[in-house]
Structures are given as C-alpha cells and as structure tokens.
Amino acid sequence: MADIRPLVSLDTTSFSLKAPGYTAPTYEFAYGNYLYTRAFFNEMSRVQQGLLSDTKQVEVGGKVLGFEKPGDLLALQNYMSLLEGSKNAVEGLGKKGLSVQYKALTNLYSQ
C-alpha cells in the first residue's frame, strides 16, 4: 500500500502538506485545510466509484483491491481509516494554527 499519511510541517503562520495524489505549497491555515479536505473527498469519491462500478475493484497504492478476498477488504478498511485519520490530523493542526494566529493578532492589536 502507498504511504497516504500527510506530511505536515508547521511554522508560525502556515503549513504545507501532501495528500494522496496531491501536493500543496505553503498556504494559510484555512486555505490549506480547504485544499486538503477537497483532496480527501476527491479520493473518497474515487474509491466509492471503483467499488460501485461493474468490476467492484479499486486501485489503492498500485494494488487492485476488491470484494472477493478478506485481505483486500481489510486493506481497504485500513486505507479508509488512515485517510480519515489524516484528514482529522490536518484539520486539528489547521484549527490550532488559526487559534494561535488569532490570539497573536488579538494581542498585537489590543496594545
């Protein structure tokens, strides 16, 4: 299976990330979160379309997974769980970054 974990680097005001089939340069937290969420739902749609097609198979990380083998179902379940976990991690970092940014700007302008 391909490595689907997002690679996230955090600095003071923005983060850069990589998603399945998607690479983003550094953006503001909210825009980076939007881009990753869009990539997440595009990947979810691709997997769903593959499973609902006539072949009932989907390619994940260069390997074709289907409904015939329990191992394929387990691999697909793990892939979807990791995909959801990655989305939650990026959302959490984005929210935390926005919170820090808001507090820093509030303190700056309240003085």
C-alpha positions as CSV (number, residue, x, y, z in Angstrom):
1,M,0.0,0.0,0.0
2,A,1.2,3.5,-0.7
3,D,2.1,5.9,2.1
4,I,-1.1,8.0,2.5
5,R,-0.1,9.9,5.6
6,P,0.1,13.6,5.0
7,L,3.4,15.2,5.6
8,V,2.8,18.3,7.6
9,S,5.3,20.9,8.6
10,L,4.2,23.6,10.9
11,D,5.8,27.1,11.3
12,T,4.5,30.3,12.8
13,T,1.8,31.2,10.3
14,S,1.2,28.5,7.8
15,F,1.7,24.8,7.0
16,S,2.5,22.7,3.9
17,L,1.0,19.3,3.3
18,K,0.9,16.4,0.9
19,A,-2.3,14.4,0.4
20,P,-3.0,11.3,-1.7
21,G,-2.4,12.4,-5.3
22,Y,-2.0,16.0,-4.2
23,T,0.9,18.3,-3.1
24,A,0.3,21.8,-1.8
25,P,2.8,24.5,-1.3
26,T,2.7,26.6,1.9
27,Y,-0.7,28.3,2.4
28,E,-2.6,30.0,5.2
29,F,-4.1,27.5,7.6
30,A,-7.7,27.9,6.4
31,Y,-6.9,27.6,2.7
32,G,-4.5,24.6,3.3
33,N,-7.3,22.9,5.3
34,Y,-9.8,23.6,2.4
35,L,-7.4,22.1,-0.1
36,Y,-6.7,19.0,1.9
37,T,-10.4,18.5,2.6
38,R,-11.1,18.8,-1.1
39,A,-8.4,16.3,-1.9
40,F,-9.8,14.0,0.8
41,F,-13.3,14.0,-0.7
42,N,-12.0,13.5,-4.2
43,E,-10.1,10.4,-3.0
44,M,-13.2,9.2,-1.2
45,S,-15.3,9.6,-4.4
46,R,-12.7,7.8,-6.5
47,V,-12.7,4.8,-4.1
48,Q,-16.5,4.8,-3.9
49,Q,-16.8,4.9,-7.7
50,G,-14.5,2.0,-8.0
51,L,-16.4,-0.1,-5.6
52,L,-19.7,0.7,-7.2
53,S,-18.5,0.0,-10.7
54,D,-19.2,-3.2,-12.6
55,T,-15.7,-4.6,-11.7
56,K,-16.1,-3.8,-7.9
57,Q,-12.4,-3.1,-7.7
58,V,-10.4,0.0,-6.8
59,E,-6.7,0.7,-7.2
60,V,-5.0,1.8,-4.0
61,G,-1.3,2.4,-3.9
62,G,-0.7,0.4,-7.1
63,K,-2.6,-2.6,-5.8
64,V,-6.1,-3.6,-7.0
65,L,-8.5,-4.2,-4.1
66,G,-12.0,-5.8,-4.4
67,F,-14.7,-7.6,-2.5
68,E,-13.6,-11.2,-3.2
69,K,-10.8,-11.6,-0.7
70,P,-11.0,-10.8,3.1
71,G,-7.4,-9.5,2.9
72,D,-8.5,-6.9,0.3
73,L,-11.4,-5.8,2.4
74,L,-9.1,-5.4,5.4
75,A,-6.6,-3.4,3.4
76,L,-9.4,-1.2,2.1
77,Q,-10.7,-0.7,5.6
78,N,-7.2,0.2,6.8
79,Y,-6.7,2.6,3.9
80,M,-10.0,4.4,4.6
81,S,-9.3,4.6,8.3
82,L,-5.8,6.1,7.6
83,L,-7.4,8.5,5.1
84,E,-9.9,9.7,7.7
85,G,-7.3,9.9,10.4
86,S,-5.1,12.0,8.1
87,K,-7.9,14.4,7.4
88,N,-8.6,14.8,11.2
89,A,-4.9,15.5,11.9
90,V,-4.7,18.2,9.2
91,E,-8.0,19.7,10.4
92,G,-6.7,19.7,14.0
93,L,-3.4,21.4,13.0
94,G,-5.3,23.9,11.0
95,K,-7.7,24.8,13.8
96,K,-4.8,25.0,16.3
97,G,-2.8,27.2,13.9
98,L,-5.8,29.5,13.4
99,S,-6.3,29.8,17.1
100,V,-2.6,30.7,17.7
101,Q,-2.8,33.2,14.8
102,Y,-6.0,34.8,16.2
103,K,-4.5,35.1,19.7
104,A,-1.3,36.6,18.3
105,L,-3.2,39.2,16.2
106,T,-5.6,40.0,19.1
107,N,-2.6,40.6,21.4
108,L,-0.8,42.7,18.8
109,Y,-3.8,45.0,18.0
110,S,-5.0,45.3,21.6
111,Q,-1.8,47.0,22.8
